[in-house]
């Protein structure tokens, strides 16, 4: 009976030897687990069909989430002029008081009429145009509006993409009047891209240069390093509106249009903070 017991022990020791050393038997087949298939994760690239890269998609979602927490409604349009990718939120088509953003369209029209020979801009006119862009001067806008025909201005604005713009009656004895107009963030998006893509080189250089060098009154919203802006702010019967339209990046690659209709839920400070933070989130 001793020999079978010794044999069993020997076999057991052999098996234990493999377990202790962790070495597989010589004839064991090596097996490498297959790599897990890649699955698109919405949280990683939340807008895969947007045309923006993954990092920008995250910024857009963050800006959208932030805007939804802010007073009133915020219309936003973002455009990559290099790739053509465009994003607009649900409020981008909401009619909102233009405030002084319309002064950008006024300058475009004056330059166009001068270039075609319909008017001849004087040195004083050009100083007033610069004042409108640099410090958003209302008196300068009033003078040019009266001098060169408000109705003529309004008839031209649709050519610059402001197809939804609507002059508002009942607010002044002058109609139409630049200070009482409504448009959408989509309108401002088309306007700034008309400036960058359609203006003759000399006129474009003038407007872009002025937008890059605005006074302290307009150093918020789309304004910052390597950017330019035309802002508009006013307290209307429905509350404050705080709007910003401009370009960001080398060669003015990106444009952004923001219209914040606070609807009595906040004022100048809240609106200024909203426009500035949206731009910071998108281009930080």
Buried (B, 14 or more C-beta within 10 A) or exposed (E): EEEEEEEEEEEEEEEEEEEEEEEEEEEEEEEEEEEEEEEEEEEEBBBEEBBBEEEBBBBBBBBBEBBEEBBBBBBBBBBBBEEEBBBBBEBBBBBBBBBBBBBBBBBBBBBBBBBEEEBEBEEEBBEBBBBBBBBBBBEBBBBBBEBBEBEEBBEBBEBBBBEBBBBBEEBEEEBBBBBBBBBBBBBBBBBBBBBBEBBEEEBBEBBBEBBBEBEEEBEBBBBBEEBBBBBBBBEBEEBBBBBBBBBBBEEBBBBBBBBBBBBEBBBBEBBBBBBBBBBEBBBE
